[in-house]
Amino acid sequence: MSFTIPSNEVITDALGDISQLPDDMKMAVTSRIEKSFKPIPEPEGGDWLAQHEESGQTMKSFQINLSKAAPHGT
């Protein structure tokens, strides 16, 4: 598997529409994005991303899936 660390542009695109955010948050996710998000490290041998190809996900998709999460017994 070949993993590519996402660029700042890819991260910004994944955030989606930020027009409704307060100005300080907009600045954090645009001009200071490298300080706002810890970079994904290069995966090592046993890491999930070293074994599986992932296409990434947008913030909107994350929020939709998060709201569907419910506790369940094991």
C-alpha positions in Angstrom: 0.0 0.0 0.0 1.2 3.5 -0.7 0.1 6.2 1.7 0.4 9.9 0.9 0.3 12.4 3.7 -2.4 14.9 2.9 -1.4 18.4 1.9 -2.8 21.5 3.5 -5.0 22.0 0.5 -6.5 18.5 0.8 -7.1 19.1 4.6 -8.7 22.4 3.9 -11.0 20.9 1.2 -12.0 18.2 3.6 -13.2 20.8 6.1 -15.8 22.0 3.6 -17.7 25.3 3.9 -16.1 27.3 6.7 -18.0 30.6 5.9 -20.1 30.3 9.0 -17.2 29.9 11.4 -16.0 32.8 13.6 -13.1 34.7 12.1 -10.5 33.3 14.5 -11.6 29.7 13.5 -11.4 30.6 9.8 -7.8 31.8 10.3 -6.9 28.6 12.3 -8.1 26.3 9.5 -6.7 28.4 6.6 -3.6 30.5 7.1 -2.5 28.5 10.2 -3.7 25.0 9.2 -0.3 23.4 9.9 -0.5 24.6 13.5 -4.1 23.6 13.9 -3.9 20.0 12.8 -1.2 17.5 13.8 0.1 15.9 10.6 -0.6 12.2 10.1 2.7 10.4 10.5 4.0 8.0 7.8 2.5 4.6 8.7 4.8 1.9 10.0 4.6 -1.9 9.4 1.6 -2.8 11.6 -0.4 0.4 11.2 -3.8 0.3 9.6 -2.8 2.7 6.9 0.3 0.6 6.1 -2.1 -2.4 5.4 -5.2 -0.7 4.0 -5.9 2.0 1.4 -8.2 4.7 2.7 -9.6 7.5 0.6 -10.1 9.9 3.5 -13.2 11.6 4.6 -14.7 15.1 4.8 -15.7 16.8 8.0 -19.4 16.6 6.8 -19.1 12.9 6.3 -17.5 12.5 9.7 -20.3 14.5 11.4 -23.0 12.4 9.6 -21.4 9.1 10.7 -20.8 10.4 14.2 -24.4 11.2 14.7 -25.3 7.6 13.7 -23.0 6.1 16.4 -24.8 4.5 19.2 -23.5 2.4 22.1 -24.1 -1.3 21.9 -23.4 -4.4 23.9 -20.6 -6.7 22.9 
